[in-house]
Amino acid sequence: MSKLKIHVRKGDMVQVITGKDAGKKGKILSVDLDKGRVIVEGANIAKRHTRPTKGKPQGGIVEQEAGIASSNVMIYCSRCKEPVRISKKILADGKKLRICNQCGEEFDK
């Protein structure tokens, strides 16, 4: 399976725009390019039943973040205070910058 192109990166601040967690903001913890999914801090919490192990002798039910389709999140602009679309700007040295379409804020610093 080929890797998908995703508009967000690990560490980006995003807002969930659809689903049960719509409106929640959080940082991206990981990106799965094969499945096109992202894990957002504090969103899509799932309960996982774990059996006792040496490292965790208690076992029990653990709550952790599950994946969300990358199309269901948008980058959150701290200057605009809302989720925004981004565009890319190519610098003279060939580096690509992601910028906010509304206010021009740079996301890659």
Biotite code that builds the C-alpha atoms (Angstrom):
import biotite.structure as struc

atoms = struc.array([
    struc.Atom([0.000, 0.000, 0.000], chain_id="A", res_id=1, res_name="MET", atom_name="CA", element="C"),
    struc.Atom([1.351, 3.428, -0.913], chain_id="A", res_id=2, res_name="SER", atom_name="CA", element="C"),
    struc.Atom([1.733, 6.147, 1.674], chain_id="A", res_id=3, res_name="LYS", atom_name="CA", element="C"),
    struc.Atom([-0.883, 8.874, 1.746], chain_id="A", res_id=4, res_name="LEU", atom_name="CA", element="C"),
    struc.Atom([-0.104, 12.582, 1.730], chain_id="A", res_id=5, res_name="LYS", atom_name="CA", element="C"),
    struc.Atom([-1.412, 14.233, 4.894], chain_id="A", res_id=6, res_name="ILE", atom_name="CA", element="C"),
    struc.Atom([-1.777, 17.987, 5.488], chain_id="A", res_id=7, res_name="HIS", atom_name="CA", element="C"),
    struc.Atom([-0.782, 17.841, 9.188], chain_id="A", res_id=8, res_name="VAL", atom_name="CA", element="C"),
    struc.Atom([2.372, 16.813, 11.037], chain_id="A", res_id=9, res_name="ARG", atom_name="CA", element="C"),
    struc.Atom([3.252, 15.516, 14.481], chain_id="A", res_id=10, res_name="LYS", atom_name="CA", element="C"),
    struc.Atom([3.179, 18.385, 16.980], chain_id="A", res_id=11, res_name="GLY", atom_name="CA", element="C"),
    struc.Atom([0.663, 20.535, 15.062], chain_id="A", res_id=12, res_name="ASP", atom_name="CA", element="C"),
    struc.Atom([-2.228, 22.089, 16.997], chain_id="A", res_id=13, res_name="MET", atom_name="CA", element="C"),
    struc.Atom([-5.470, 20.939, 15.353], chain_id="A", res_id=14, res_name="VAL", atom_name="CA", element="C"),
    struc.Atom([-9.217, 21.099, 15.879], chain_id="A", res_id=15, res_name="GLN", atom_name="CA", element="C"),
    struc.Atom([-11.521, 18.135, 15.217], chain_id="A", res_id=16, res_name="VAL", atom_name="CA", element="C"),
    struc.Atom([-14.225, 19.257, 12.772], chain_id="A", res_id=17, res_name="ILE", atom_name="CA", element="C"),
    struc.Atom([-16.520, 16.192, 12.592], chain_id="A", res_id=18, res_name="THR", atom_name="CA", element="C"),
    struc.Atom([-17.629, 13.259, 14.706], chain_id="A", res_id=19, res_name="GLY", atom_name="CA", element="C"),
    struc.Atom([-18.353, 12.884, 18.404], chain_id="A", res_id=20, res_name="LYS", atom_name="CA", element="C"),
    struc.Atom([-15.362, 15.036, 19.377], chain_id="A", res_id=21, res_name="ASP", atom_name="CA", element="C"),
    struc.Atom([-16.107, 17.921, 16.996], chain_id="A", res_id=22, res_name="ALA", atom_name="CA", element="C"),
    struc.Atom([-14.765, 21.203, 18.347], chain_id="A", res_id=23, res_name="GLY", atom_name="CA", element="C"),
    struc.Atom([-12.022, 19.698, 20.543], chain_id="A", res_id=24, res_name="LYS", atom_name="CA", element="C"),
    struc.Atom([-8.528, 21.111, 20.136], chain_id="A", res_id=25, res_name="LYS", atom_name="CA", element="C"),
    struc.Atom([-5.315, 19.203, 20.755], chain_id="A", res_id=26, res_name="GLY", atom_name="CA", element="C"),
    struc.Atom([-1.785, 18.475, 19.652], chain_id="A", res_id=27, res_name="LYS", atom_name="CA", element="C"),
    struc.Atom([-1.077, 15.662, 17.187], chain_id="A", res_id=28, res_name="ILE", atom_name="CA", element="C"),
    struc.Atom([0.728, 12.840, 18.978], chain_id="A", res_id=29, res_name="LEU", atom_name="CA", element="C"),
    struc.Atom([1.353, 10.617, 15.947], chain_id="A", res_id=30, res_name="SER", atom_name="CA", element="C"),
    struc.Atom([0.571, 10.299, 12.233], chain_id="A", res_id=31, res_name="VAL", atom_name="CA", element="C"),
    struc.Atom([-0.062, 6.994, 10.417], chain_id="A", res_id=32, res_name="ASP", atom_name="CA", element="C"),
    struc.Atom([0.676, 7.605, 6.731], chain_id="A", res_id=33, res_name="LEU", atom_name="CA", element="C"),
    struc.Atom([-0.349, 4.076, 5.664], chain_id="A", res_id=34, res_name="ASP", atom_name="CA", element="C"),
    struc.Atom([-3.887, 4.387, 7.054], chain_id="A", res_id=35, res_name="LYS", atom_name="CA", element="C"),
    struc.Atom([-4.277, 8.176, 6.731], chain_id="A", res_id=36, res_name="GLY", atom_name="CA", element="C"),
    struc.Atom([-5.081, 8.579, 10.427], chain_id="A", res_id=37, res_name="ARG", atom_name="CA", element="C"),
    struc.Atom([-3.806, 10.832, 13.218], chain_id="A", res_id=38, res_name="VAL", atom_name="CA", element="C"),
    struc.Atom([-3.912, 10.578, 17.006], chain_id="A", res_id=39, res_name="ILE", atom_name="CA", element="C"),
    struc.Atom([-4.997, 13.831, 18.657], chain_id="A", res_id=40, res_name="VAL", atom_name="CA", element="C"),
    struc.Atom([-4.304, 14.512, 22.332], chain_id="A", res_id=41, res_name="GLU", atom_name="CA", element="C"),
    struc.Atom([-7.552, 14.357, 24.324], chain_id="A", res_id=42, res_name="GLY", atom_name="CA", element="C"),
    struc.Atom([-9.810, 13.377, 21.401], chain_id="A", res_id=43, res_name="ALA", atom_name="CA", element="C"),
    struc.Atom([-11.430, 10.034, 20.497], chain_id="A", res_id=44, res_name="ASN", atom_name="CA", element="C"),
    struc.Atom([-10.744, 8.380, 23.861], chain_id="A", res_id=45, res_name="ILE", atom_name="CA", element="C"),
    struc.Atom([-11.217, 4.596, 23.765], chain_id="A", res_id=46, res_name="ALA", atom_name="CA", element="C"),
    struc.Atom([-11.197, 2.093, 26.623], chain_id="A", res_id=47, res_name="LYS", atom_name="CA", element="C"),
    struc.Atom([-8.758, -0.777, 26.255], chain_id="A", res_id=48, res_name="ARG", atom_name="CA", element="C"),
    struc.Atom([-8.914, -3.860, 28.460], chain_id="A", res_id=49, res_name="HIS", atom_name="CA", element="C"),
    struc.Atom([-5.392, -4.966, 29.412], chain_id="A", res_id=50, res_name="THR", atom_name="CA", element="C"),
    struc.Atom([-4.377, -8.152, 31.138], chain_id="A", res_id=51, res_name="ARG", atom_name="CA", element="C"),
    struc.Atom([-1.857, -8.123, 33.985], chain_id="A", res_id=52, res_name="PRO", atom_name="CA", element="C"),
    struc.Atom([1.801, -8.205, 32.963], chain_id="A", res_id=53, res_name="THR", atom_name="CA", element="C"),
    struc.Atom([5.098, -7.918, 34.821], chain_id="A", res_id=54, res_name="LYS", atom_name="CA", element="C"),
    struc.Atom([5.308, -4.222, 33.969], chain_id="A", res_id=55, res_name="GLY", atom_name="CA", element="C"),
    struc.Atom([1.697, -3.560, 34.985], chain_id="A", res_id=56, res_name="LYS", atom_name="CA", element="C"),
    struc.Atom([0.617, -6.250, 37.472], chain_id="A", res_id=57, res_name="PRO", atom_name="CA", element="C"),
    struc.Atom([-2.774, -4.624, 38.110], chain_id="A", res_id=58, res_name="GLN", atom_name="CA", element="C"),
    struc.Atom([-4.096, -4.805, 34.522], chain_id="A", res_id=59, res_name="GLY", atom_name="CA", element="C"),
    struc.Atom([-7.616, -3.415, 34.084], chain_id="A", res_id=60, res_name="GLY", atom_name="CA", element="C"),
    struc.Atom([-9.260, -0.861, 31.816], chain_id="A", res_id=61, res_name="ILE", atom_name="CA", element="C"),
    struc.Atom([-6.997, 1.823, 30.332], chain_id="A", res_id=62, res_name="VAL", atom_name="CA", element="C"),
    struc.Atom([-8.262, 4.909, 28.504], chain_id="A", res_id=63, res_name="GLU", atom_name="CA", element="C"),
    struc.Atom([-6.171, 6.033, 25.537], chain_id="A", res_id=64, res_name="GLN", atom_name="CA", element="C"),
    struc.Atom([-6.525, 8.079, 22.368], chain_id="A", res_id=65, res_name="GLU", atom_name="CA", element="C"),
    struc.Atom([-7.562, 6.245, 19.199], chain_id="A", res_id=66, res_name="ALA", atom_name="CA", element="C"),
    struc.Atom([-6.960, 7.306, 15.607], chain_id="A", res_id=67, res_name="GLY", atom_name="CA", element="C"),
    struc.Atom([-9.044, 9.854, 13.688], chain_id="A", res_id=68, res_name="ILE", atom_name="CA", element="C"),
    struc.Atom([-9.124, 10.173, 9.890], chain_id="A", res_id=69, res_name="ALA", atom_name="CA", element="C"),
    struc.Atom([-6.830, 13.029, 8.891], chain_id="A", res_id=70, res_name="SER", atom_name="CA", element="C"),
    struc.Atom([-9.630, 14.588, 6.838], chain_id="A", res_id=71, res_name="SER", atom_name="CA", element="C"),
    struc.Atom([-11.587, 15.147, 10.061], chain_id="A", res_id=72, res_name="ASN", atom_name="CA", element="C"),
    struc.Atom([-9.049, 17.598, 11.531], chain_id="A", res_id=73, res_name="VAL", atom_name="CA", element="C"),
    struc.Atom([-7.954, 21.089, 10.515], chain_id="A", res_id=74, res_name="MET", atom_name="CA", element="C"),
    struc.Atom([-4.908, 23.057, 11.612], chain_id="A", res_id=75, res_name="ILE", atom_name="CA", element="C"),
    struc.Atom([-5.781, 25.562, 14.344], chain_id="A", res_id=76, res_name="TYR", atom_name="CA", element="C"),
    struc.Atom([-4.325, 29.045, 13.826], chain_id="A", res_id=77, res_name="CYS", atom_name="CA", element="C"),
    struc.Atom([-3.385, 30.725, 17.103], chain_id="A", res_id=78, res_name="SER", atom_name="CA", element="C"),
    struc.Atom([-3.645, 34.206, 15.570], chain_id="A", res_id=79, res_name="ARG", atom_name="CA", element="C"),
    struc.Atom([-7.062, 33.696, 13.890], chain_id="A", res_id=80, res_name="CYS", atom_name="CA", element="C"),
    struc.Atom([-8.361, 31.609, 16.843], chain_id="A", res_id=81, res_name="LYS", atom_name="CA", element="C"),
    struc.Atom([-10.106, 29.177, 14.476], chain_id="A", res_id=82, res_name="GLU", atom_name="CA", element="C"),
    struc.Atom([-9.369, 26.162, 12.252], chain_id="A", res_id=83, res_name="PRO", atom_name="CA", element="C"),
    struc.Atom([-7.970, 27.263, 8.891], chain_id="A", res_id=84, res_name="VAL", atom_name="CA", element="C"),
    struc.Atom([-6.871, 25.972, 5.523], chain_id="A", res_id=85, res_name="ARG", atom_name="CA", element="C"),
    struc.Atom([-3.199, 26.209, 4.718], chain_id="A", res_id=86, res_name="ILE", atom_name="CA", element="C"),
    struc.Atom([-1.141, 26.989, 1.650], chain_id="A", res_id=87, res_name="SER", atom_name="CA", element="C"),
    struc.Atom([2.509, 26.391, 0.900], chain_id="A", res_id=88, res_name="LYS", atom_name="CA", element="C"),
    struc.Atom([5.086, 29.063, 0.185], chain_id="A", res_id=89, res_name="LYS", atom_name="CA", element="C"),
    struc.Atom([8.457, 28.147, -1.328], chain_id="A", res_id=90, res_name="ILE", atom_name="CA", element="C"),
    struc.Atom([11.437, 30.176, -0.101], chain_id="A", res_id=91, res_name="LEU", atom_name="CA", element="C"),
    struc.Atom([14.498, 31.137, -2.152], chain_id="A", res_id=92, res_name="ALA", atom_name="CA", element="C"),
    struc.Atom([16.571, 28.311, -0.643], chain_id="A", res_id=93, res_name="ASP", atom_name="CA", element="C"),
    struc.Atom([13.934, 25.724, -1.652], chain_id="A", res_id=94, res_name="GLY", atom_name="CA", element="C"),
    struc.Atom([12.363, 25.211, 1.782], chain_id="A", res_id=95, res_name="LYS", atom_name="CA", element="C"),
    struc.Atom([8.562, 24.941, 1.925], chain_id="A", res_id=96, res_name="LYS", atom_name="CA", element="C"),
    struc.Atom([6.592, 26.845, 4.553], chain_id="A", res_id=97, res_name="LEU", atom_name="CA", element="C"),
    struc.Atom([2.984, 26.141, 5.516], chain_id="A", res_id=98, res_name="ARG", atom_name="CA", element="C"),
    struc.Atom([1.085, 29.386, 6.054], chain_id="A", res_id=99, res_name="ILE", atom_name="CA", element="C"),
    struc.Atom([-2.453, 30.305, 7.117], chain_id="A", res_id=100, res_name="CYS", atom_name="CA", element="C"),
    struc.Atom([-4.638, 31.326, 4.177], chain_id="A", res_id=101, res_name="ASN", atom_name="CA", element="C"),
    struc.Atom([-6.458, 33.964, 6.256], chain_id="A", res_id=102, res_name="GLN", atom_name="CA", element="C"),
    struc.Atom([-3.774, 35.821, 8.200], chain_id="A", res_id=103, res_name="CYS", atom_name="CA", element="C"),
    struc.Atom([-0.456, 34.590, 6.770], chain_id="A", res_id=104, res_name="GLY", atom_name="CA", element="C"),
    struc.Atom([0.880, 33.067, 10.020], chain_id="A", res_id=105, res_name="GLU", atom_name="CA", element="C"),
    struc.Atom([3.698, 30.538, 9.462], chain_id="A", res_id=106, res_name="GLU", atom_name="CA", element="C"),
    struc.Atom([3.295, 27.078, 11.012], chain_id="A", res_id=107, res_name="PHE", atom_name="CA", element="C"),
    struc.Atom([6.842, 25.817, 10.348], chain_id="A", res_id=108, res_name="ASP", atom_name="CA", element="C"),
    struc.Atom([9.176, 27.776, 12.579], chain_id="A", res_id=109, res_name="LYS", atom_name="CA", element="C"),
])
